[in-house]
Amino acid sequence: LGSYAKNQGVDHVIDTVTTVKQLENGDLASVETEQHGTIAADFFIDCTGFAGVLINKTLEVPFQSYSDILFNDRAVAMPTPHDEEGLPSQTVSRALKYGWMWKIPLTNRYGNGYVYSSQFVSEDDAEKELREHLGLLDHDVEARHLKMRVGRTTQCWSHNCLAVGLSQGFIEPLEATALMIVQDTVETFMQRYEQGGYSERFRADVNDKVNAIFDGVRNYVFMHYKLNTRDDTDYWRANRDNGNVSDDVARILGVWDKGGDLLAELREQAMRLVYSPTSWYCILAGMGRFPRKPRKPKRNHQVYDPKEALAYCEAMVEKFPDHRASVESMGER
């Protein structure tokens, strides 16, 4: 249930919501709980995850699915022990047959998972593929299977309820944006509430901004799949051939492919972009897509040697302390 204010203090109640009561105007009045009875409030934060108990089931705010654009809707995860002395500082992502796999170093183990599409592979086969990559086919390490509701609510703020986290929406963790969206939602809500309270104008501002963030992240994550060149499974071919391209993405690809001024196009979309122009250049060029007729560089245009940049980065790495030692020192402070 979370926290609620009482006498200018905070009581933390752990309980299960059984029913939700509304006022005549549709606002939420209270929630009925199994052990603590009725809990009333002036404002509610829906943190009920994919269930969307308040925002979707009670207030009936529609959910906009991204399933026609982002195919992945499942994940299977399992841990493995550290197989080296040091502590890596980076997450490794690897494309598999029907999605992608993460490997996240923690202080005591690795967290591993496979994000995939149930349209193209079964739960059992996805787990088998992950176990093969981890060398766990003959081990009894337990696998955890997850279902993902990919998309967003059409309004994260409706009546006297703000949906935050999974209840407001979710995009697969390829770009790890969930916490950023939560933070942005809370800060935007606080700013607009201080400016206009419950007024419809400021409620609409919050919803428009949060929706733009979700759609912007969706567009960028989509590019990872749209630009793929794999031909070994129907999954990767379907992603590449997917014609459900947003207007913003269509304009970006059109300008880029023709060798036009991509920076000008991105600046025009600035209010809807989440990722910087540099990120868009990186995803387009990094996935091997280049303009068919690139523009000639301007006279005296400065060009950097990638080998020099790589050498500089490698030299800088030597100046960083051991990652495990750094993490352990933080715990001692």
DOLO-356279 format. One record per residue (C-alpha): residue number from 0; residue in three letters; x, y, z. Coordinates in nm, 2 decimals. Layout:
N
VOSE,timar,dodo,u,v,w
VOSE,NUM,ALA,X,Y,Z;
...
***
This chain:
333
VOSE,timar,dodo,u,v,w
VOSE,0,LEU,0.00,0.00,0.00;
VOSE,1,GLY,0.29,0.24,0.07;
VOSE,2,SER,0.29,0.55,0.29;
VOSE,3,TYR,0.02,0.80,0.37;
VOSE,4,ALA,0.03,1.12,0.57;
VOSE,5,LYS,-0.13,1.13,0.92;
VOSE,6,ASN,-0.10,1.42,1.16;
VOSE,7,GLN,0.19,1.56,0.97;
VOSE,8,GLY,0.38,1.24,1.02;
VOSE,9,VAL,0.41,0.92,0.81;
VOSE,10,ASP,0.28,0.58,0.89;
VOSE,11,HIS,0.40,0.29,0.68;
VOSE,12,VAL,0.14,0.03,0.63;
VOSE,13,ILE,0.20,-0.31,0.47;
VOSE,14,ASP,-0.13,-0.45,0.35;
VOSE,15,THR,-0.34,-0.57,0.05;
VOSE,16,VAL,-0.60,-0.35,-0.11;
VOSE,17,THR,-0.93,-0.54,-0.16;
VOSE,18,THR,-1.15,-0.26,-0.30;
VOSE,19,VAL,-1.13,0.10,-0.40;
VOSE,20,LYS,-1.41,0.36,-0.33;
VOSE,21,GLN,-1.47,0.67,-0.53;
VOSE,22,LEU,-1.66,0.99,-0.49;
VOSE,23,GLU,-1.94,1.10,-0.71;
VOSE,24,ASN,-1.71,1.31,-0.93;
VOSE,25,GLY,-1.49,1.01,-0.99;
VOSE,26,ASP,-1.20,1.10,-0.75;
VOSE,27,LEU,-1.06,0.83,-0.53;
VOSE,28,ALA,-1.20,0.84,-0.18;
VOSE,29,SER,-1.04,0.55,0.00;
VOSE,30,VAL,-0.90,0.20,-0.03;
VOSE,31,GLU,-1.02,-0.10,0.17;
VOSE,32,THR,-0.75,-0.32,0.30;
VOSE,33,GLU,-0.74,-0.67,0.44;
VOSE,34,GLN,-0.59,-0.59,0.79;
VOSE,35,HIS,-0.62,-0.21,0.84;
VOSE,36,GLY,-0.97,-0.14,0.71;
VOSE,37,THR,-1.05,0.18,0.53;
VOSE,38,ILE,-0.76,0.42,0.45;
VOSE,39,ALA,-0.88,0.76,0.31;
VOSE,40,ALA,-0.67,1.02,0.15;
VOSE,41,ASP,-0.68,1.34,-0.05;
VOSE,42,PHE,-0.44,1.22,-0.31;
VOSE,43,PHE,-0.32,0.87,-0.41;
VOSE,44,ILE,0.00,0.74,-0.57;
VOSE,45,ASP,-0.05,0.43,-0.78;
VOSE,46,CYS,0.25,0.20,-0.73;
VOSE,47,THR,0.07,-0.12,-0.79;
VOSE,48,GLY,0.29,-0.23,-1.08;
VOSE,49,PHE,0.15,-0.38,-1.40;
VOSE,50,ALA,-0.18,-0.44,-1.23;
VOSE,51,GLY,-0.26,-0.06,-1.24;
VOSE,52,VAL,-0.52,-0.11,-0.96;
VOSE,53,LEU,-0.60,0.26,-0.92;
VOSE,54,ILE,-0.51,0.42,-1.26;
VOSE,55,ASN,-0.64,0.15,-1.49;
VOSE,56,LYS,-0.88,-0.08,-1.31;
VOSE,57,THR,-1.06,0.19,-1.10;
VOSE,58,LEU,-1.02,0.51,-1.29;
VOSE,59,GLU,-1.04,0.32,-1.62;
VOSE,60,VAL,-0.76,0.52,-1.78;
VOSE,61,PRO,-0.68,0.33,-2.11;
VOSE,62,PHE,-0.34,0.16,-2.16;
VOSE,63,GLN,-0.16,0.22,-2.49;
VOSE,64,SER,0.03,-0.09,-2.58;
VOSE,65,TYR,0.36,-0.07,-2.77;
VOSE,66,SER,0.34,-0.43,-2.88;
VOSE,67,ASP,0.32,-0.34,-3.25;
VOSE,68,ILE,0.65,-0.16,-3.23;
VOSE,69,LEU,0.84,-0.33,-2.95;
VOSE,70,PHE,0.79,-0.71,-2.97;
VOSE,71,ASN,0.96,-0.82,-2.65;
VOSE,72,ASP,0.71,-0.90,-2.37;
VOSE,73,ARG,0.88,-1.16,-2.16;
VOSE,74,ALA,1.20,-1.22,-1.96;
VOSE,75,VAL,1.37,-1.50,-1.78;
VOSE,76,ALA,1.64,-1.44,-1.52;
VOSE,77,MET,1.89,-1.64,-1.32;
VOSE,78,PRO,2.21,-1.57,-1.12;
VOSE,79,THR,2.56,-1.71,-1.17;
VOSE,80,PRO,2.86,-1.68,-0.94;
VOSE,81,HIS,3.16,-1.45,-1.01;
VOSE,82,ASP,3.41,-1.63,-1.23;
VOSE,83,GLU,3.70,-1.39,-1.19;
VOSE,84,GLU,3.88,-1.21,-0.91;
VOSE,85,GLY,3.80,-0.85,-1.00;
VOSE,86,LEU,3.46,-0.68,-1.02;
VOSE,87,PRO,3.37,-0.57,-1.37;
VOSE,88,SER,3.22,-0.22,-1.39;
VOSE,89,GLN,3.00,-0.26,-1.69;
VOSE,90,THR,2.68,-0.44,-1.79;
VOSE,91,VAL,2.72,-0.66,-2.10;
VOSE,92,SER,2.43,-0.69,-2.34;
VOSE,93,ARG,2.43,-0.96,-2.61;
VOSE,94,ALA,2.18,-1.03,-2.89;
VOSE,95,LEU,2.03,-1.38,-2.89;
VOSE,96,LYS,1.79,-1.55,-3.13;
VOSE,97,TYR,1.47,-1.39,-3.01;
VOSE,98,GLY,1.58,-1.09,-2.81;
VOSE,99,TRP,1.88,-1.00,-2.60;
VOSE,100,MET,2.06,-1.10,-2.28;
VOSE,101,TRP,2.20,-0.89,-2.00;
VOSE,102,LYS,2.49,-0.98,-1.76;
VOSE,103,ILE,2.51,-0.74,-1.47;
VOSE,104,PRO,2.80,-0.77,-1.22;
VOSE,105,LEU,2.70,-0.74,-0.85;
VOSE,106,THR,2.93,-0.76,-0.56;
VOSE,107,ASN,2.85,-1.12,-0.48;
VOSE,108,ARG,2.72,-1.26,-0.82;
VOSE,109,TYR,2.62,-1.19,-1.17;
VOSE,110,GLY,2.26,-1.11,-1.26;
VOSE,111,ASN,2.17,-1.26,-1.60;
VOSE,112,GLY,1.85,-1.24,-1.80;
VOSE,113,TYR,1.70,-1.29,-2.14;
VOSE,114,VAL,1.44,-1.04,-2.27;
VOSE,115,TYR,1.25,-1.20,-2.56;
VOSE,116,SER,0.92,-1.21,-2.76;
VOSE,117,SER,0.66,-1.47,-2.68;
VOSE,118,GLN,0.54,-1.44,-3.04;
VOSE,119,PHE,0.85,-1.61,-3.16;
VOSE,120,VAL,0.98,-1.85,-2.88;
VOSE,121,SER,0.82,-2.04,-2.60;
VOSE,122,GLU,0.91,-1.99,-2.23;
VOSE,123,ASP,1.09,-2.32,-2.21;
VOSE,124,ASP,1.29,-2.27,-2.52;
VOSE,125,ALA,1.39,-1.92,-2.41;
VOSE,126,GLU,1.51,-2.06,-2.07;
VOSE,127,LYS,1.70,-2.33,-2.25;
VOSE,128,GLU,1.88,-2.08,-2.48;
VOSE,129,LEU,1.98,-1.87,-2.18;
VOSE,130,ARG,2.11,-2.17,-1.99;
VOSE,131,GLU,2.31,-2.27,-2.29;
VOSE,132,HIS,2.48,-1.93,-2.30;
VOSE,133,LEU,2.55,-1.95,-1.92;
VOSE,134,GLY,2.67,-2.31,-1.92;
VOSE,135,LEU,2.38,-2.41,-1.69;
VOSE,136,LEU,2.20,-2.68,-1.89;
VOSE,137,ASP,2.30,-2.94,-1.64;
VOSE,138,HIS,2.25,-2.72,-1.33;
VOSE,139,ASP,1.95,-2.68,-1.11;
VOSE,140,VAL,1.98,-2.30,-1.08;
VOSE,141,GLU,1.63,-2.17,-1.05;
VOSE,142,ALA,1.50,-1.95,-1.34;
VOSE,143,ARG,1.26,-1.67,-1.27;
VOSE,144,HIS,1.01,-1.59,-1.55;
VOSE,145,LEU,0.86,-1.25,-1.59;
VOSE,146,LYS,0.58,-1.11,-1.81;
VOSE,147,MET,0.61,-0.74,-1.92;
VOSE,148,ARG,0.32,-0.50,-2.01;
VOSE,149,VAL,0.50,-0.28,-2.26;
VOSE,150,GLY,0.35,0.06,-2.32;
VOSE,151,ARG,0.21,0.34,-2.12;
VOSE,152,THR,-0.12,0.47,-1.97;
VOSE,153,THR,-0.27,0.75,-2.17;
VOSE,154,GLN,-0.27,0.97,-1.86;
VOSE,155,CYS,-0.04,0.90,-1.56;
VOSE,156,TRP,-0.23,1.17,-1.36;
VOSE,157,SER,-0.61,1.13,-1.36;
VOSE,158,HIS,-0.84,1.28,-1.10;
VOSE,159,ASN,-0.66,1.27,-0.76;
VOSE,160,CYS,-0.42,0.98,-0.86;
VOSE,161,LEU,-0.07,0.98,-1.00;
VOSE,162,ALA,0.06,0.66,-1.14;
VOSE,163,VAL,0.44,0.61,-1.10;
VOSE,164,GLY,0.66,0.33,-1.20;
VOSE,165,LEU,0.53,0.01,-1.37;
VOSE,166,SER,0.17,0.13,-1.32;
VOSE,167,GLN,0.23,0.42,-1.55;
VOSE,168,GLY,0.41,0.22,-1.81;
VOSE,169,PHE,0.71,0.01,-1.90;
VOSE,170,ILE,0.97,-0.01,-2.18;
VOSE,171,GLU,1.21,-0.31,-2.19;
VOSE,172,PRO,1.53,-0.23,-2.00;
VOSE,173,LEU,1.76,-0.21,-2.31;
VOSE,174,GLU,1.83,0.16,-2.23;
VOSE,175,ALA,1.76,0.13,-1.85;
VOSE,176,THR,1.53,0.43,-1.85;
VOSE,177,ALA,1.27,0.32,-1.58;
VOSE,178,LEU,1.42,0.51,-1.29;
VOSE,179,MET,1.48,0.82,-1.50;
VOSE,180,ILE,1.11,0.83,-1.60;
VOSE,181,VAL,1.00,0.78,-1.23;
VOSE,182,GLN,1.23,1.07,-1.12;
VOSE,183,ASP,1.11,1.29,-1.41;
VOSE,184,THR,0.75,1.21,-1.33;
VOSE,185,VAL,0.78,1.30,-0.97;
VOSE,186,GLU,0.97,1.62,-1.03;
VOSE,187,THR,0.73,1.74,-1.30;
VOSE,188,PHE,0.43,1.66,-1.09;
VOSE,189,MET,0.57,1.86,-0.79;
VOSE,190,GLN,0.65,2.16,-1.01;
VOSE,191,ARG,0.30,2.17,-1.17;
VOSE,192,TYR,0.11,2.10,-0.85;
VOSE,193,GLU,0.29,2.39,-0.68;
VOSE,194,GLN,0.20,2.61,-0.98;
VOSE,195,GLY,-0.16,2.51,-1.02;
VOSE,196,GLY,-0.28,2.25,-0.77;
VOSE,197,TYR,-0.54,2.02,-0.92;
VOSE,198,SER,-0.62,2.25,-1.22;
VOSE,199,GLU,-0.68,2.07,-1.55;
VOSE,200,ARG,-0.42,2.28,-1.73;
VOSE,201,PHE,-0.13,2.16,-1.51;
VOSE,202,ARG,-0.26,1.81,-1.50;
VOSE,203,ALA,-0.25,1.81,-1.88;
VOSE,204,ASP,0.11,1.95,-1.88;
VOSE,205,VAL,0.22,1.66,-1.67;
VOSE,206,ASN,0.05,1.40,-1.88;
VOSE,207,ASP,0.18,1.55,-2.21;
VOSE,208,LYS,0.54,1.56,-2.08;
VOSE,209,VAL,0.54,1.21,-1.94;
VOSE,210,ASN,0.38,1.07,-2.25;
VOSE,211,ALA,0.64,1.24,-2.47;
VOSE,212,ILE,0.92,1.08,-2.26;
VOSE,213,PHE,0.77,0.74,-2.30;
VOSE,214,ASP,0.72,0.78,-2.67;
VOSE,215,GLY,1.07,0.92,-2.71;
VOSE,216,VAL,1.23,0.63,-2.53;
VOSE,217,ARG,1.02,0.39,-2.74;
VOSE,218,ASN,1.14,0.55,-3.06;
VOSE,219,TYR,1.50,0.52,-2.97;
VOSE,220,VAL,1.48,0.16,-2.84;
VOSE,221,PHE,1.29,0.07,-3.15;
VOSE,222,MET,1.59,0.17,-3.36;
VOSE,223,HIS,1.80,-0.10,-3.21;
VOSE,224,TYR,1.57,-0.35,-3.37;
VOSE,225,LYS,1.47,-0.17,-3.69;
VOSE,226,LEU,1.83,-0.12,-3.80;
VOSE,227,ASN,1.94,-0.48,-3.73;
VOSE,228,THR,2.10,-0.68,-4.01;
VOSE,229,ARG,2.06,-1.03,-3.87;
VOSE,230,ASP,1.89,-1.29,-4.09;
VOSE,231,ASP,1.91,-1.61,-3.87;
VOSE,232,THR,1.55,-1.60,-3.72;
VOSE,233,ASP,1.21,-1.48,-3.81;
VOSE,234,TYR,1.23,-1.25,-3.50;
VOSE,235,TRP,1.51,-1.04,-3.63;
VOSE,236,ARG,1.36,-1.03,-3.98;
VOSE,237,ALA,1.02,-0.92,-3.85;
VOSE,238,ASN,1.18,-0.64,-3.65;
VOSE,239,ARG,1.37,-0.51,-3.95;
VOSE,240,ASP,1.06,-0.53,-4.17;
VOSE,241,ASN,0.83,-0.37,-3.91;
VOSE,242,GLY,0.64,-0.10,-4.08;
VOSE,243,ASN,0.49,0.05,-3.77;
VOSE,244,VAL,0.73,0.35,-3.77;
VOSE,245,SER,0.63,0.67,-3.58;
VOSE,246,ASP,0.62,0.99,-3.77;
VOSE,247,ASP,0.92,1.12,-3.58;
VOSE,248,VAL,1.13,0.81,-3.66;
VOSE,249,ALA,1.02,0.82,-4.03;
VOSE,250,ARG,1.14,1.18,-4.06;
VOSE,251,ILE,1.47,1.10,-3.89;
VOSE,252,LEU,1.54,0.80,-4.12;
VOSE,253,GLY,1.43,1.00,-4.43;
VOSE,254,VAL,1.66,1.29,-4.36;
VOSE,255,TRP,1.95,1.06,-4.26;
VOSE,256,ASP,1.92,0.83,-4.56;
VOSE,257,LYS,1.92,1.12,-4.80;
VOSE,258,GLY,2.22,1.28,-4.64;
VOSE,259,GLY,2.02,1.58,-4.52;
VOSE,260,ASP,2.07,1.80,-4.22;
VOSE,261,LEU,1.99,1.55,-3.94;
VOSE,262,LEU,2.09,1.80,-3.67;
VOSE,263,ALA,1.83,2.05,-3.79;
VOSE,264,GLU,1.56,1.77,-3.79;
VOSE,265,LEU,1.65,1.67,-3.44;
VOSE,266,ARG,1.64,2.03,-3.32;
VOSE,267,GLU,1.29,2.06,-3.47;
VOSE,268,GLN,1.19,1.75,-3.27;
VOSE,269,ALA,1.37,1.87,-2.95;
VOSE,270,MET,1.05,1.89,-2.74;
VOSE,271,ARG,0.98,1.53,-2.81;
VOSE,272,LEU,1.33,1.39,-2.80;
VOSE,273,VAL,1.47,1.21,-2.50;
VOSE,274,TYR,1.81,1.12,-2.64;
VOSE,275,SER,2.06,1.38,-2.75;
VOSE,276,PRO,2.16,1.43,-3.12;
VOSE,277,THR,2.49,1.25,-3.04;
VOSE,278,SER,2.29,0.94,-2.93;
VOSE,279,TRP,2.10,0.94,-3.26;
VOSE,280,TYR,2.42,0.97,-3.46;
VOSE,281,CYS,2.56,0.68,-3.26;
VOSE,282,ILE,2.26,0.45,-3.30;
VOSE,283,LEU,2.24,0.51,-3.68;
VOSE,284,ALA,2.61,0.49,-3.76;
VOSE,285,GLY,2.67,0.23,-3.49;
VOSE,286,MET,2.42,-0.01,-3.64;
VOSE,287,GLY,2.58,0.04,-3.98;
VOSE,288,ARG,2.33,0.26,-4.15;
VOSE,289,PHE,2.48,0.55,-4.34;
VOSE,290,PRO,2.34,0.80,-4.59;
VOSE,291,ARG,2.33,0.68,-4.95;
VOSE,292,LYS,2.46,1.02,-5.07;
VOSE,293,PRO,2.64,1.18,-4.77;
VOSE,294,ARG,2.71,1.55,-4.79;
VOSE,295,LYS,3.06,1.66,-4.83;
VOSE,296,PRO,3.21,1.81,-4.52;
VOSE,297,LYS,3.25,2.18,-4.50;
VOSE,298,ARG,3.59,2.33,-4.57;
VOSE,299,ASN,3.83,2.32,-4.28;
VOSE,300,HIS,3.59,2.07,-4.10;
VOSE,301,GLN,3.78,1.92,-3.81;
VOSE,302,VAL,3.81,1.54,-3.84;
VOSE,303,TYR,3.93,1.32,-3.55;
VOSE,304,ASP,4.12,1.00,-3.59;
VOSE,305,PRO,3.93,0.72,-3.42;
VOSE,306,LYS,4.26,0.54,-3.34;
VOSE,307,GLU,4.38,0.84,-3.14;
VOSE,308,ALA,4.05,0.86,-2.95;
VOSE,309,LEU,4.07,0.49,-2.87;
VOSE,310,ALA,4.43,0.52,-2.75;
VOSE,311,TYR,4.33,0.82,-2.53;
VOSE,312,CYS,4.05,0.62,-2.37;
VOSE,313,GLU,4.27,0.32,-2.31;
VOSE,314,ALA,4.53,0.54,-2.14;
VOSE,315,MET,4.26,0.70,-1.92;
VOSE,316,VAL,4.14,0.35,-1.80;
VOSE,317,GLU,4.48,0.29,-1.64;
VOSE,318,LYS,4.42,0.59,-1.41;
VOSE,319,PHE,4.10,0.45,-1.25;
VOSE,320,PRO,4.12,0.25,-0.93;
VOSE,321,ASP,4.01,-0.11,-0.91;
VOSE,322,HIS,3.63,-0.13,-0.92;
VOSE,323,ARG,3.58,-0.37,-0.63;
VOSE,324,ALA,3.82,-0.16,-0.41;
VOSE,325,SER,3.62,0.15,-0.50;
VOSE,326,VAL,3.29,-0.01,-0.41;
VOSE,327,GLU,3.42,-0.15,-0.08;
VOSE,328,SER,3.56,0.19,0.02;
VOSE,329,MET,3.22,0.34,-0.02;
VOSE,330,GLY,3.08,0.11,0.23;
VOSE,331,GLU,3.35,0.21,0.48;
VOSE,332,ARG,3.26,0.58,0.47;
***
